[in-house]
Amino acid sequence: MNTKRHRFLINLNRALIFVLTLLGLLMDGIQLADVPCSIALLVWLWLPLCTRMEEKLMRWVGSKGGHIESANVTPLV
């Protein structure tokens, strides 16, 4: 299976999980708690993609010479 088809199938799976979960949430009526639940579901489903994008961004910033340690940023630890 090539990479493009693999990505398509993964995204299709994520979309299916999201739609079915939304349908389950909405079966008892629209409630205020459905909004944060839906946002959490989106973040959870697309977390691997977000992590990869963050890693690429950090590598890009690091390759431009703008190291985080030298940018007068105090660590949160």
N, CA, C and O atoms as CSV, one atom per row, in Angstrom:
chain,resi,resn,atom,element,x,y,z
A,1,MET,N,N,0.853,-1.165,0.000
A,1,MET,CA,C,0.000,0.000,0.000
A,1,MET,C,C,0.908,1.239,0.000
A,1,MET,O,O,1.828,1.350,0.810
A,2,ASN,N,N,0.633,2.152,-0.911
A,2,ASN,CA,C,1.464,3.337,-0.968
A,2,ASN,C,C,1.084,4.342,0.120
A,2,ASN,O,O,0.047,4.206,0.770
A,3,THR,N,N,1.926,5.341,0.307
A,3,THR,CA,C,1.751,6.295,1.393
A,3,THR,C,C,0.485,7.122,1.232
A,3,THR,O,O,-0.215,7.385,2.210
A,4,LYS,N,N,0.188,7.532,0.011
A,4,LYS,CA,C,-0.990,8.362,-0.218
A,4,LYS,C,C,-2.270,7.611,0.132
A,4,LYS,O,O,-3.168,8.170,0.762
A,5,ARG,N,N,-2.354,6.365,-0.267
A,5,ARG,CA,C,-3.541,5.562,0.038
A,5,ARG,C,C,-3.639,5.285,1.532
A,5,ARG,O,O,-4.728,5.290,2.106
A,6,HIS,N,N,-2.486,5.041,2.157
A,6,HIS,CA,C,-2.457,4.783,3.594
A,6,HIS,C,C,-2.961,6.004,4.371
A,6,HIS,O,O,-3.777,5.859,5.282
A,7,ARG,N,N,-2.488,7.194,4.023
A,7,ARG,CA,C,-2.954,8.420,4.671
A,7,ARG,C,C,-4.448,8.628,4.457
A,7,ARG,O,O,-5.159,9.034,5.376
A,8,PHE,N,N,-4.920,8.352,3.255
A,8,PHE,CA,C,-6.344,8.506,2.958
A,8,PHE,C,C,-7.182,7.589,3.841
A,8,PHE,O,O,-8.200,8.011,4.390
A,9,LEU,N,N,-6.756,6.335,3.977
A,9,LEU,CA,C,-7.504,5.386,4.795
A,9,LEU,C,C,-7.488,5.768,6.277
A,9,LEU,O,O,-8.495,5.609,6.967
A,10,ILE,N,N,-6.369,6.263,6.761
A,10,ILE,CA,C,-6.295,6.697,8.152
A,10,ILE,C,C,-7.217,7.889,8.378
A,10,ILE,O,O,-7.950,7.925,9.367
A,11,ASN,N,N,-7.187,8.872,7.464
A,11,ASN,CA,C,-8.063,10.033,7.616
A,11,ASN,C,C,-9.529,9.651,7.475
A,11,ASN,O,O,-10.380,10.219,8.159
A,12,LEU,N,N,-9.838,8.708,6.609
A,12,LEU,CA,C,-11.208,8.224,6.471
A,12,LEU,C,C,-11.664,7.558,7.762
A,12,LEU,O,O,-12.797,7.756,8.200
A,13,ASN,N,N,-10.792,6.775,8.368
A,13,ASN,CA,C,-11.096,6.126,9.636
A,13,ASN,C,C,-11.347,7.166,10.719
A,13,ASN,O,O,-12.300,7.039,11.487
A,14,ARG,N,N,-10.511,8.187,10.790
A,14,ARG,CA,C,-10.688,9.248,11.779
A,14,ARG,C,C,-12.018,9.971,11.574
A,14,ARG,O,O,-12.737,10.236,12.537
A,15,ALA,N,N,-12.340,10.284,10.339
A,15,ALA,CA,C,-13.592,10.981,10.047
A,15,ALA,C,C,-14.791,10.119,10.425
A,15,ALA,O,O,-15.772,10.630,10.966
A,16,LEU,N,N,-14.726,8.831,10.150
A,16,LEU,CA,C,-15.808,7.924,10.497
A,16,LEU,C,C,-15.999,7.856,12.012
A,16,LEU,O,O,-17.130,7.898,12.495
A,17,ILE,N,N,-14.910,7.751,12.757
A,17,ILE,CA,C,-14.993,7.737,14.219
A,17,ILE,C,C,-15.608,9.032,14.720
A,17,ILE,O,O,-16.455,9.013,15.613
A,18,PHE,N,N,-15.189,10.160,14.152
A,18,PHE,CA,C,-15.711,11.459,14.583
A,18,PHE,C,C,-17.205,11.581,14.299
A,18,PHE,O,O,-17.965,12.025,15.160
A,19,VAL,N,N,-17.629,11.194,13.108
A,19,VAL,CA,C,-19.046,11.311,12.746
A,19,VAL,C,C,-19.901,10.395,13.608
A,19,VAL,O,O,-20.955,10.813,14.086
A,20,LEU,N,N,-19.476,9.171,13.813
A,20,LEU,CA,C,-20.253,8.252,14.639
A,20,LEU,C,C,-20.328,8.718,16.088
A,20,LEU,O,O,-21.363,8.562,16.736
A,21,THR,N,N,-19.247,9.285,16.599
A,21,THR,CA,C,-19.271,9.806,17.959
A,21,THR,C,C,-20.210,10.999,18.065
A,21,THR,O,O,-20.967,11.105,19.030
A,22,LEU,N,N,-20.170,11.903,17.079
A,22,LEU,CA,C,-21.083,13.042,17.094
A,22,LEU,C,C,-22.534,12.590,17.022
A,22,LEU,O,O,-23.393,13.142,17.710
A,23,LEU,N,N,-22.808,11.597,16.201
A,23,LEU,CA,C,-24.172,11.075,16.127
A,23,LEU,C,C,-24.609,10.509,17.475
A,23,LEU,O,O,-25.747,10.714,17.898
A,24,GLY,N,N,-23.712,9.803,18.144
A,24,GLY,CA,C,-24.031,9.271,19.464
A,24,GLY,C,C,-24.269,10.367,20.479
A,24,GLY,O,O,-25.162,10.251,21.319
A,25,LEU,N,N,-23.477,11.440,20.415
A,25,LEU,CA,C,-23.668,12.553,21.345
A,25,LEU,C,C,-24.981,13.281,21.093
A,25,LEU,O,O,-25.639,13.732,22.029
A,26,LEU,N,N,-25.352,13.391,19.836
A,26,LEU,CA,C,-26.533,14.172,19.489
A,26,LEU,C,C,-27.833,13.381,19.577
A,26,LEU,O,O,-28.913,13.958,19.454
A,27,MET,N,N,-27.748,12.081,19.786
A,27,MET,CA,C,-28.973,11.272,19.855
A,27,MET,C,C,-29.841,11.636,21.062
A,27,MET,O,O,-31.058,11.456,21.030
A,28,ASP,N,N,-29.220,12.142,22.114
A,28,ASP,CA,C,-30.006,12.537,23.287
A,28,ASP,C,C,-30.294,14.037,23.293
A,28,ASP,O,O,-30.737,14.581,24.305
A,29,GLY,N,N,-30.052,14.682,22.204
A,29,GLY,CA,C,-30.302,16.123,22.098
A,29,GLY,C,C,-29.009,16.914,22.212
A,29,GLY,O,O,-28.002,16.427,22.725
A,30,ILE,N,N,-29.062,18.126,21.730
A,30,ILE,CA,C,-27.883,18.990,21.777
A,30,ILE,C,C,-27.731,19.532,23.192
A,30,ILE,O,O,-28.661,20.100,23.764
A,31,GLN,N,N,-26.541,19.343,23.739
A,31,GLN,CA,C,-26.240,19.817,25.082
A,31,GLN,C,C,-24.941,20.601,25.043
A,31,GLN,O,O,-24.145,20.460,24.115
A,32,LEU,N,N,-24.739,21.417,26.044
A,32,LEU,CA,C,-23.528,22.235,26.110
A,32,LEU,C,C,-22.280,21.368,26.255
A,32,LEU,O,O,-21.211,21.744,25.776
A,33,ALA,N,N,-22.399,20.237,26.894
A,33,ALA,CA,C,-21.248,19.348,27.103
A,33,ALA,C,C,-20.778,18.693,25.810
A,33,ALA,O,O,-19.676,18.144,25.770
A,34,ASP,N,N,-21.583,18.736,24.753
A,34,ASP,CA,C,-21.181,18.142,23.481
A,34,ASP,C,C,-20.035,18.904,22.826
A,34,ASP,O,O,-19.235,18.309,22.103
A,35,VAL,N,N,-19.943,20.199,23.065
A,35,VAL,CA,C,-18.903,21.021,22.429
A,35,VAL,C,C,-17.510,20.643,22.916
A,35,VAL,O,O,-16.664,20.317,22.084
A,36,PRO,N,N,-17.218,20.666,24.231
A,36,PRO,CA,C,-15.870,20.278,24.652
A,36,PRO,C,C,-15.542,18.819,24.352
A,36,PRO,O,O,-14.390,18.475,24.089
A,37,CYS,N,N,-16.555,17.973,24.393
A,37,CYS,CA,C,-16.332,16.567,24.061
A,37,CYS,C,C,-15.921,16.419,22.597
A,37,CYS,O,O,-15.031,15.631,22.277
A,38,SER,N,N,-16.558,17.163,21.726
A,38,SER,CA,C,-16.234,17.111,20.302
A,38,SER,C,C,-14.841,17.662,20.032
A,38,SER,O,O,-14.099,17.108,19.220
A,39,ILE,N,N,-14.484,18.743,20.705
A,39,ILE,CA,C,-13.143,19.311,20.536
A,39,ILE,C,C,-12.085,18.342,21.041
A,39,ILE,O,O,-11.054,18.155,20.394
A,40,ALA,N,N,-12.333,17.721,22.198
A,40,ALA,CA,C,-11.389,16.739,22.730
A,40,ALA,C,C,-11.244,15.550,21.785
A,40,ALA,O,O,-10.149,15.014,21.616
A,41,LEU,N,N,-12.337,15.147,21.179
A,41,LEU,CA,C,-12.290,14.040,20.229
A,41,LEU,C,C,-11.438,14.399,19.015
A,41,LEU,O,O,-10.628,13.588,18.567
A,42,LEU,N,N,-11.610,15.596,18.484
A,42,LEU,CA,C,-10.805,16.039,17.346
A,42,LEU,C,C,-9.321,16.060,17.685
A,42,LEU,O,O,-8.496,15.575,16.912
A,43,VAL,N,N,-8.983,16.622,18.839
A,43,VAL,CA,C,-7.577,16.690,19.245
A,43,VAL,C,C,-7.009,15.287,19.412
A,43,VAL,O,O,-5.887,15.019,18.983
A,44,TRP,N,N,-7.774,14.388,20.031
A,44,TRP,CA,C,-7.305,13.034,20.254
A,44,TRP,C,C,-7.092,12.284,18.939
A,44,TRP,O,O,-6.096,11.578,18.778
A,45,LEU,N,N,-8.023,12.436,18.004
A,45,LEU,CA,C,-7.904,11.716,16.738
A,45,LEU,C,C,-6.751,12.227,15.880
A,45,LEU,O,O,-6.086,11.440,15.205
A,46,TRP,N,N,-6.512,13.515,15.898
A,46,TRP,CA,C,-5.479,14.088,15.045
A,46,TRP,C,C,-4.197,14.403,15.807
A,46,TRP,O,O,-3.349,15.132,15.293
A,47,LEU,N,N,-4.031,13.873,17.025
A,47,LEU,CA,C,-2.843,14.133,17.818
A,47,LEU,C,C,-1.551,13.655,17.145
A,47,LEU,O,O,-0.569,14.397,17.174
A,48,PRO,N,N,-1.492,12.468,16.543
A,48,PRO,CA,C,-0.247,12.070,15.878
A,48,PRO,C,C,0.158,13.036,14.765
A,48,PRO,O,O,1.342,13.333,14.605
A,49,LEU,N,N,-0.805,13.521,14.002
A,49,LEU,CA,C,-0.498,14.470,12.941
A,49,LEU,C,C,-0.006,15.793,13.527
A,49,LEU,O,O,0.948,16.380,13.016
A,50,CYS,N,N,-0.647,16.260,14.590
A,50,CYS,CA,C,-0.226,17.509,15.231
A,50,CYS,C,C,1.177,17.374,15.809
A,50,CYS,O,O,1.969,18.313,15.730
A,51,THR,N,N,1.493,16.231,16.382
A,51,THR,CA,C,2.820,15.999,16.942
A,51,THR,C,C,3.878,16.010,15.848
A,51,THR,O,O,4.947,16.593,16.029
A,52,ARG,N,N,3.597,15.375,14.720
A,52,ARG,CA,C,4.542,15.392,13.601
A,52,ARG,C,C,4.762,16.804,13.078
A,52,ARG,O,O,5.889,17.188,12.764
A,53,MET,N,N,3.682,17.578,12.985
A,53,MET,CA,C,3.816,18.950,12.513
A,53,MET,C,C,4.639,19.779,13.495
A,53,MET,O,O,5.444,20.615,13.083
A,54,GLU,N,N,4.440,19.549,14.785
A,54,GLU,CA,C,5.213,20.262,15.799
A,54,GLU,C,C,6.688,19.902,15.708
A,54,GLU,O,O,7.545,20.779,15.819
A,55,GLU,N,N,6.998,18.622,15.507
A,55,GLU,CA,C,8.392,18.201,15.370
A,55,GLU,C,C,9.039,18.846,14.160
A,55,GLU,O,O,10.179,19.306,14.240
A,56,LYS,N,N,8.323,18.889,13.030
A,56,LYS,CA,C,8.865,19.524,11.827
A,56,LYS,C,C,9.109,21.003,12.052
A,56,LYS,O,O,10.124,21.540,11.609
A,57,LEU,N,N,8.183,21.670,12.739
A,57,LEU,CA,C,8.345,23.085,13.037
A,57,LEU,C,C,9.552,23.324,13.934
A,57,LEU,O,O,10.321,24.258,13.708
A,58,MET,N,N,9.719,22.485,14.949
A,58,MET,CA,C,10.869,22.638,15.846
A,58,MET,C,C,12.176,22.390,15.111
A,58,MET,O,O,13.158,23.091,15.354
A,59,ARG,N,N,12.211,21.404,14.214
A,59,ARG,CA,C,13.417,21.174,13.415
A,59,ARG,C,C,13.697,22.351,12.497
A,59,ARG,O,O,14.850,22.743,12.319
A,60,TRP,N,N,12.640,22.920,11.910
A,60,TRP,CA,C,12.805,24.051,11.003
A,60,TRP,C,C,13.347,25.273,11.757
A,60,TRP,O,O,14.241,25.967,11.273
A,61,VAL,N,N,12.791,25.521,12.947
A,61,VAL,CA,C,13.266,26.644,13.759
A,61,VAL,C,C,14.715,26.396,14.176
A,61,VAL,O,O,15.532,27.316,14.157
A,62,GLY,N,N,15.030,25.170,14.548
A,62,GLY,CA,C,16.395,24.836,14.954
A,62,GLY,C,C,17.387,24.953,13.817
A,62,GLY,O,O,18.534,25.341,14.042
A,63,SER,N,N,16.976,24.627,12.601
A,63,SER,CA,C,17.888,24.704,11.464
A,63,SER,C,C,18.141,26.139,11.022
A,63,SER,O,O,19.135,26.413,10.349
A,64,LYS,N,N,17.260,27.050,11.392
A,64,LYS,CA,C,17.437,28.462,11.033
A,64,LYS,C,C,18.325,29.196,12.028
A,64,LYS,O,O,18.542,30.400,11.889
A,65,GLY,N,N,18.844,28.488,13.032
A,65,GLY,CA,C,19.729,29.114,13.996
A,65,GLY,C,C,18.997,29.775,15.146
A,65,GLY,O,O,19.638,30.365,16.016
A,66,GLY,N,N,17.708,29.698,15.179
A,66,GLY,CA,C,16.928,30.303,16.251
A,66,GLY,C,C,16.637,29.290,17.330
A,66,GLY,O,O,15.485,28.909,17.539
A,67,HIS,N,N,17.674,28.851,18.017
A,67,HIS,CA,C,17.482,27.852,19.066
A,67,HIS,C,C,16.626,28.425,20.183
A,67,HIS,O,O,16.711,29.611,20.503
A,68,ILE,N,N,15.817,27.584,20.761
A,68,ILE,CA,C,14.903,28.025,21.808
A,68,ILE,C,C,15.678,28.538,23.023
A,68,ILE,O,O,15.266,29.517,23.645
A,69,GLU,N,N,16.794,27.890,23.368
A,69,GLU,CA,C,17.555,28.299,24.539
A,69,GLU,C,C,18.151,29.696,24.375
A,69,GLU,O,O,18.313,30.418,25.358
A,70,SER,N,N,18.476,30.078,23.148
A,70,SER,CA,C,19.115,31.371,22.916
A,70,SER,C,C,18.118,32.479,22.633
A,70,SER,O,O,18.527,33.592,22.304
A,71,ALA,N,N,16.819,32.213,22.750
A,71,ALA,CA,C,15.812,33.201,22.411
A,71,ALA,C,C,15.257,33.908,23.644
A,71,ALA,O,O,14.141,34.426,23.599
A,72,ASN,N,N,16.015,33.942,24.755
A,72,ASN,CA,C,15.589,34.584,25.999
A,72,ASN,C,C,14.247,34.041,26.479
A,72,ASN,O,O,13.401,34.799,26.953
A,73,VAL,N,N,14.054,32.741,26.359
A,73,VAL,CA,C,12.842,32.093,26.821
A,73,VAL,C,C,13.198,31.273,28.044
A,73,VAL,O,O,14.114,30.452,27.993
A,74,THR,N,N,12.497,31.482,29.130
A,74,THR,CA,C,12.760,30.692,30.315
A,74,THR,C,C,12.027,29.375,30.230
A,74,THR,O,O,10.858,29.355,29.844
A,75,PRO,N,N,12.669,28.270,30.579
A,75,PRO,CA,C,12.003,26.981,30.517
A,75,PRO,C,C,10.869,26.882,31.516
A,75,PRO,O,O,10.918,27.492,32.584
A,76,LEU,N,N,9.854,26.119,31.173
A,76,LEU,CA,C,8.681,25.954,32.034
A,76,LEU,C,C,8.889,24.902,33.106
A,76,LEU,O,O,8.035,24.730,33.976
A,77,VAL,N,N,9.987,24.209,33.061
A,77,VAL,CA,C,10.229,23.118,34.007
A,77,VAL,C,C,10.730,23.635,35.321
A,77,VAL,O,O,10.986,22.851,36.235
